[in-house]
Structure formats: structure tokens, C-alpha cells
Amino acid sequence: MQQWFNLSDPGVEEAFYESVTLRRFAGVDLGVDPAPDETTVLRFRHLLEKHDLCGAILDAVNLHLEAKGIRIATGTIVDATIIHAPSSTKNEKKERDPAMHQTKKGNQWYFGLKAHIGVDSKEGTVHLMATSAANVPDVHMLPDLLHGEERKVWGDGGCQGQIKAIQQAAPKAQDMTCKKTKFKNYVDEVAKKKNTKKSKARAKVEHVFRILKRVFGFDKVRYRGIAKNHHRPCTNFALINLYLHRKHLATLAV
């Protein structure tokens, strides 16, 4: 509930007192006990982090979707997005988060972490994810985003030339990453057309990132450190999978 509505710990406590719907969803009865306070929410989140249960939530949601006929197929799209972290040094320690790093994309610098995901090419479902500092190249996380049964793997230009890494993680996979099209005084038109076709397939992963940042509001980290911030996107991607297939699931519930 906290991640669905992008609430802080105090915000969750306030929401329980303001919304009958949220109290009913969480099983909170103010006639019996007070709503959980922000300290209880904090301790519960720490419990999830300690036992790595947020990753288990993603796995459980995907098993639920599979039971409803939404299965992980044999094609995976890999990509990453940058989640911003505060770059100011106006804090108690007078320093930026040492676990976060900056990277240049285009002509702009970004400071924060990267959320790397593997998305099913048919259903758009996120099946694996990893986090790293923003300056870690996408190719380093590539093997962690493949489930091993892929027949095709899509990626952007940053993943080209990684056929060995792909086939080590998924021996039967065909490399569908975008290739370089521009050379000195020459443009490879054939490769350009192939890249356009591949980009249409890769559009599903951009849809996932749009939902992450615009619907669930996760475009900036709340906590310090990569490990501590890893658990929120795990939960968010589980919720995104439910959000993507909400119409199908609602039809089955009728």
C-alpha cells in the first residue's frame, strides 16, 4: 500500500486515519486498535529488507500471474533506468551518498542508482531485476536479467557485442540487440531498418519505466545506500506487473 501510493512512513499512518478504503484493505479496525504508527511501518519495512522478502514478492506475483494464464515466455528485453539521488552536500555528514555515483547520458550528468530489469517480450512482465550505482555499465548486469530459457534477447546499443555473455546465461538465445549503424562517411541502411524493427519490440520496457516513474512516482530514492534502495523497486515492479495486467485479472475475478 505504501509503494502503490508513494507514501512516506508518516504518510502511511495518516492515510489509515483518513481513508476507510485503505483501512479495510489493510485490515485495520480503529474500533479495536489504533492504526500502525510510522515506527511500526519502519520496523515492518526493515523486516522485509532483512529477509529479502521484497524479491520474494516479485516472484510470488509472477507465480500468481502464471496461474492466471500470464506466463513468462522465451524472449527477454533488458534495459535500465536511472533513479535520482540527492546530490546536495547540505546534510549532517556534509557529503553525498557514497554508494551512489554520477554518470553522463547525452550531454547531461545524473547522480543516483540504476534499476536494471529483464522484461518478458510477449507480456511485458518484469521477471528479474538488479540495482547498481548509476555509473555501472548495463552490460555488467546483463547475465542477472536472463532466466536461462530465452530464445531471443533484446537490448539497446549499450549491450551490443555481448553475445558470449548472453549465451552463457541463456545458451539457446539469439542476440537481438541494436547494432551500430553509423560509420565514417557511411550509414548502414540495412542495420538501421533492423534496429527500427527491434526498437518496436523493445518499447515494452519503456512502458514499464513510465509506469514506475509516473504512476508509482519512483523517480528519486528515499534512503541512503544501494542495498537499502534495492527493495523498493522490487516491490514496485511486482505492483507494475499487477497494474499491467489489471484488466485481465479483473475479467477473471468477475
C-alpha positions as CSV (number, residue, x, y, z in Angstrom):
1,M,0.0,0.0,0.0
2,Q,2.9,2.4,0.8
3,Q,4.5,1.8,-2.5
4,W,1.3,1.9,-4.5
5,F,0.5,5.4,-3.3
6,N,4.1,6.5,-2.9
7,L,3.7,7.3,0.8
8,S,6.3,8.1,3.4
9,D,6.2,6.3,6.8
10,P,4.3,9.2,8.4
11,G,2.1,9.3,5.3
12,V,1.0,5.7,5.8
13,E,-0.1,6.4,9.3
14,E,-2.1,9.5,8.2
15,A,-3.7,7.5,5.3
16,F,-5.1,4.9,7.8
17,Y,-6.9,7.6,9.7
18,E,-8.1,9.4,6.5
19,S,-9.3,6.6,4.3
20,V,-11.8,3.9,5.2
21,T,-10.9,2.0,2.0
22,L,-7.2,1.7,2.9
23,R,-8.1,0.6,6.5
24,R,-10.4,-2.1,5.1
25,F,-7.7,-3.2,2.6
26,A,-5.0,-3.5,5.4
27,G,-7.4,-5.0,7.9
28,V,-7.2,-2.1,10.3
29,D,-10.2,-1.6,12.7
30,L,-9.9,1.6,14.6
31,G,-12.7,0.4,16.9
32,V,-10.4,-2.4,18.1
33,D,-6.8,-0.9,17.9
34,P,-5.2,2.3,16.7
35,A,-3.7,2.3,13.3
36,P,0.0,1.3,12.9
37,D,2.2,4.3,13.6
38,E,5.2,5.4,11.4
39,T,7.6,3.5,13.7
40,T,5.7,0.3,13.1
41,V,5.8,0.9,9.4
42,L,9.6,1.5,9.6
43,R,10.1,-1.7,11.5
44,F,8.0,-3.7,9.1
45,R,10.0,-2.4,6.1
46,H,13.3,-3.3,7.9
47,L,11.9,-6.8,8.4
48,L,11.2,-7.1,4.7
49,E,14.7,-5.9,3.9
50,K,16.4,-8.2,6.4
51,H,14.8,-11.4,5.0
52,D,14.9,-10.2,1.3
53,L,11.2,-10.6,1.1
54,C,10.7,-7.8,-1.5
55,G,12.3,-10.0,-4.1
56,A,10.1,-12.9,-3.0
57,I,7.1,-10.6,-3.5
58,L,8.1,-10.1,-7.2
59,D,8.4,-13.9,-7.6
60,A,5.1,-14.5,-5.8
61,V,3.3,-12.0,-8.1
62,N,4.7,-13.7,-11.2
63,L,3.6,-17.1,-10.0
64,H,0.1,-15.7,-9.4
65,L,0.1,-14.2,-12.9
66,E,1.3,-17.6,-14.3
67,A,-1.6,-19.3,-12.6
68,K,-3.9,-16.8,-14.3
69,G,-2.5,-17.7,-17.7
70,I,0.1,-14.9,-18.0
71,R,3.3,-16.8,-18.4
72,I,7.0,-15.8,-18.9
73,A,7.8,-16.7,-22.5
74,T,11.2,-17.3,-24.2
75,G,12.0,-13.7,-25.1
76,T,13.6,-11.1,-22.8
77,I,14.1,-7.4,-23.2
78,V,16.8,-5.9,-21.0
79,D,17.2,-2.3,-20.1
80,A,18.0,0.1,-17.2
81,T,16.7,3.4,-15.9
82,I,18.4,6.0,-13.6
83,I,16.7,6.8,-10.3
84,H,17.9,10.1,-9.0
85,A,19.5,10.6,-5.5
86,P,20.1,13.9,-3.7
87,S,23.3,15.4,-5.0
88,S,23.4,18.2,-2.3
89,T,26.0,18.1,0.4
90,K,23.9,20.3,2.7
91,N,23.3,17.5,5.2
92,E,24.6,16.3,8.6
93,K,27.6,14.5,7.1
94,K,28.3,17.2,4.5
95,E,28.6,14.6,1.8
96,R,26.7,12.9,-1.0
97,D,25.7,9.3,-0.6
98,P,29.0,7.4,-1.2
99,A,27.2,4.4,-2.6
100,M,25.6,6.5,-5.4
101,H,27.6,7.7,-8.4
102,Q,27.1,10.0,-11.3
103,T,27.0,9.2,-15.0
104,K,26.7,11.1,-18.2
105,K,23.8,10.5,-20.6
106,G,23.9,12.5,-23.7
107,N,25.1,15.9,-22.6
108,Q,23.6,15.7,-19.1
109,W,25.0,14.4,-15.8
110,Y,22.9,12.2,-13.5
111,F,23.6,11.2,-9.9
112,G,21.9,8.1,-8.3
113,L,21.4,4.4,-9.0
114,K,20.3,2.3,-11.9
115,A,17.4,-0.2,-11.8
116,H,18.1,-3.0,-14.3
117,I,15.3,-5.2,-15.5
118,G,14.5,-8.2,-17.6
119,V,11.1,-7.9,-19.2
120,D,9.1,-10.6,-21.0
121,S,8.9,-9.7,-24.7
122,K,5.3,-11.1,-25.1
123,E,3.5,-9.9,-21.9
124,G,5.7,-7.1,-20.8
125,T,6.1,-8.7,-17.3
126,V,9.2,-7.9,-15.3
127,H,10.7,-11.2,-14.2
128,L,14.2,-10.2,-12.9
129,M,15.7,-7.0,-11.6
130,A,19.0,-5.8,-10.2
131,T,20.3,-2.5,-8.9
132,S,23.7,-0.8,-9.2
133,A,25.3,2.7,-8.9
134,A,24.4,4.9,-11.9
135,N,27.9,4.6,-13.4
136,V,27.8,0.8,-13.8
137,P,27.5,-0.1,-17.5
138,D,24.4,-2.0,-18.4
139,V,26.3,-4.9,-19.8
140,H,27.7,-5.8,-16.4
141,M,24.2,-6.7,-15.1
142,L,23.1,-8.4,-18.3
143,P,23.5,-12.1,-17.1
144,D,21.5,-11.3,-13.9
145,L,18.5,-10.3,-16.0
146,L,18.1,-13.6,-18.0
147,H,16.1,-16.6,-16.7
148,G,18.1,-19.0,-19.0
149,E,15.3,-20.3,-21.3
150,E,15.4,-17.4,-23.7
151,R,15.4,-17.9,-27.5
152,K,15.8,-14.1,-28.1
153,V,17.3,-11.3,-26.1
154,W,16.7,-7.6,-26.9
155,G,18.8,-4.7,-25.7
156,D,19.9,-1.2,-26.7
157,G,23.2,-0.2,-28.3
158,G,25.0,-0.4,-24.9
159,C,24.5,-4.2,-25.0
160,Q,25.9,-4.9,-28.4
161,G,28.8,-7.3,-28.7
162,Q,27.7,-9.3,-25.7
163,I,26.8,-12.5,-27.5
164,K,29.1,-14.6,-25.2
165,A,27.6,-13.2,-22.0
166,I,24.1,-13.8,-23.4
167,Q,24.8,-17.3,-24.4
168,Q,26.5,-18.2,-21.2
169,A,23.3,-17.2,-19.3
170,A,20.9,-18.4,-22.0
171,P,22.6,-21.0,-24.3
172,K,19.7,-21.0,-26.9
173,A,19.3,-17.2,-27.1
174,Q,19.7,-15.2,-30.3
175,D,21.2,-11.7,-29.8
176,M,18.6,-9.1,-30.9
177,T,20.4,-6.0,-29.5
178,C,20.6,-2.9,-31.6
179,K,23.8,-2.6,-33.8
180,K,25.8,0.4,-34.7
181,T,24.6,2.0,-38.0
182,K,26.9,5.0,-38.5
183,F,30.5,4.7,-39.6
184,K,32.9,7.2,-41.1
185,N,31.3,8.6,-44.3
186,Y,28.8,5.6,-44.3
187,V,25.4,4.7,-42.9
188,D,24.4,1.1,-42.9
189,E,20.7,1.3,-44.1
190,V,20.1,-2.4,-43.6
191,A,21.2,-2.3,-40.0
192,K,19.1,0.9,-39.5
193,K,16.0,-0.8,-40.6
194,K,16.7,-3.8,-38.4
195,N,17.2,-1.5,-35.4
196,T,13.9,0.2,-36.1
197,K,12.2,-3.2,-36.0
198,K,14.0,-4.2,-32.8
199,S,13.1,-0.9,-31.2
200,K,9.4,-1.6,-31.7
201,A,9.8,-4.9,-29.7
202,R,11.8,-3.0,-27.0
203,A,9.1,-0.5,-26.5
204,K,7.5,-2.7,-23.8
205,V,10.4,-2.0,-21.4
206,E,10.0,1.8,-21.8
207,H,6.3,1.4,-20.9
208,V,7.4,-0.3,-17.6
209,F,9.7,2.6,-16.8
210,R,6.9,5.1,-17.5
211,I,4.6,3.4,-15.0
212,L,7.4,3.2,-12.4
213,K,8.1,6.9,-12.5
214,R,4.8,8.5,-13.5
215,V,2.2,6.2,-11.9
216,F,4.1,5.0,-8.8
217,G,6.2,8.1,-8.5
218,F,9.5,6.4,-8.0
219,D,11.9,8.8,-9.7
220,K,14.0,9.6,-6.6
221,V,15.4,7.4,-3.8
222,R,14.2,7.9,-0.3
223,Y,17.1,6.2,1.5
224,R,20.9,6.1,1.5
225,G,22.9,3.2,0.0
226,I,22.3,0.8,-2.9
227,A,21.2,-2.2,-0.8
228,K,18.6,-0.2,1.2
229,N,17.1,1.2,-2.0
230,H,17.1,-2.2,-3.8
231,H,14.0,-3.4,-2.0
232,R,11.6,-0.6,-3.1
233,P,11.9,-1.2,-6.9
234,C,11.5,-5.0,-6.2
235,T,8.1,-4.2,-4.7
236,N,7.3,-1.6,-7.3
237,F,8.0,-3.9,-10.2
238,A,5.7,-6.5,-8.6
239,L,3.0,-3.9,-8.4
240,I,3.7,-2.8,-12.0
241,N,3.1,-6.4,-13.2
242,L,-0.3,-6.4,-11.5
243,Y,-1.0,-2.9,-12.9
244,L,-0.1,-4.0,-16.4
245,H,-2.5,-7.0,-16.3
246,R,-5.2,-5.4,-14.1
247,K,-7.9,-5.7,-16.9
248,H,-7.2,-9.4,-17.5
249,L,-7.2,-10.1,-13.7
250,A,-10.4,-8.1,-13.2
251,T,-12.1,-10.1,-16.0
252,L,-11.2,-13.4,-14.3
253,A,-12.5,-12.1,-10.9
254,V,-16.0,-11.4,-12.3
